[in-house]
Structure formats: structure tokens, C-alpha cells
Amino acid sequence: MNMNPDPFENALNALQRRTLPAEWREEMLRAAAPKPRVVRTPRWLLAGWGLAWAATVVMYFTTPSEPAAPQGGGMSDSAPPLLWEQRAAAIEALLAAN
């Protein structure tokens, strides 16, 4: 330890320590305890999502709908759809005719 004792250190060692009140101890422990951290979504990400949704809504309402099928001379809706082989044969027949 210290070979040359200091009078101030001797006076400090002579002092009696008081115990802390129990409510102080509880208060200090509560203050030192880790608090649960609330994880929040970053603002820039929320802003990006909001802009994407706004653009989607604007495009949905401003894009024109598909045009209606022509009434005369076009393919009728009652005709069954052609199979892939039949479509390929029809295309080849049209190309051979030209």
C-alpha cells in the first residue's frame, strides 16, 4: 500500500460510510436498467413507399382502359380459342399466301 500516509487520506479512511436509503437504490437500478428500444422505420423509407403508392394510384386512374374489340368483321367472342399448333398452321398459311 502507501508507505507515506497522507493526513487527508487518513481523515477520509476515518470517516464512516453511510448506507444509502433503499428507495435510492431502487431508483438508481431502474435508471441504469436498459430500456427497450422501439424500432422505427426510417423516414426516407416511409417517404419512398408513400411516393411509390402515390405514383401507382395516379397511373391507375390516368391510364386509359383497353379499347373495345371492333364489332364488325373481327373475330367473334363465341369462337373457341385455337390451339398453338392450329395458330402456327394458320400463320404459315397466311405467310405462304403472300
C-alpha positions in Angstrom: 0.0 0.0 0.0 1.1 3.6 0.6 4.3 3.9 2.6 3.9 7.6 3.3 0.4 8.1 4.7 -1.2 11.4 3.9 -3.2 13.1 6.6 -6.1 13.8 4.2 -6.2 10.1 3.3 -6.2 9.1 7.0 -9.1 11.5 7.6 -11.0 10.0 4.7 -10.4 6.5 6.0 -11.6 7.5 9.4 -15.0 8.7 8.1 -17.8 6.2 8.5 -19.8 5.3 5.4 -23.5 5.7 5.5 -25.8 3.3 3.8 -28.0 4.5 1.0 -31.7 4.5 1.5 -33.4 1.6 -0.1 -35.6 3.7 -2.4 -32.5 5.4 -3.7 -31.0 2.1 -4.6 -34.2 1.0 -6.5 -34.3 4.4 -8.3 -30.7 4.0 -9.4 -31.3 0.4 -10.6 -34.3 1.5 -12.6 -32.4 4.3 -14.2 -29.4 2.0 -15.0 -31.6 -0.8 -16.5 -31.6 -1.0 -20.3 -34.8 0.4 -21.7 -36.5 -1.4 -24.6 -35.6 0.3 -27.8 -38.5 1.0 -30.2 -37.5 0.1 -33.7 -39.0 2.5 -36.1 -38.9 2.5 -39.9 -36.6 5.2 -41.3 -38.4 8.3 -42.6 -36.7 8.1 -46.0 -38.1 4.6 -46.5 -41.6 5.6 -45.5 -41.4 8.6 -47.9 -40.3 6.3 -50.7 -43.1 3.9 -50.1 -45.6 6.7 -50.0 -44.3 8.1 -53.3 -44.4 4.7 -54.9 -48.0 4.2 -53.8 -49.0 7.7 -54.9 -47.4 7.0 -58.4 -49.3 3.7 -58.6 -52.6 5.3 -57.8 -52.0 8.2 -60.2 -51.1 5.8 -63.0 -54.1 3.6 -62.3 -56.5 6.5 -62.6 -54.9 8.2 -65.6 -54.1 5.2 -67.8 -56.8 4.7 -70.4 -58.6 1.4 -70.4 -58.1 -1.1 -73.2 -60.0 -0.3 -76.3 -63.2 -2.3 -77.0 -62.9 -5.0 -79.7 -64.3 -4.0 -83.1 -67.9 -5.1 -83.7 -67.8 -5.8 -87.3 -65.6 -8.3 -89.3 -63.4 -9.1 -86.3 -63.1 -12.4 -84.5 -66.2 -13.3 -82.6 -66.1 -13.9 -78.9 -68.0 -17.1 -79.3 -65.3 -18.8 -81.4 -63.2 -21.3 -79.4 -59.5 -20.3 -79.0 -57.2 -22.0 -81.4 -54.5 -24.4 -80.1 -50.9 -23.4 -80.6 -50.5 -25.9 -83.4 -53.6 -24.5 -85.2 -52.3 -21.0 -84.7 -48.9 -21.9 -86.2 -50.6 -23.6 -89.1 -52.8 -20.5 -89.7 -49.8 -18.2 -89.6 -47.9 -20.4 -92.1 -50.9 -20.5 -94.4 -51.1 -16.7 -94.4 -47.4 -16.3 -95.0 -47.4 -18.8 -97.8 -50.3 -17.0 -99.5 -48.3 -13.8 -99.6 
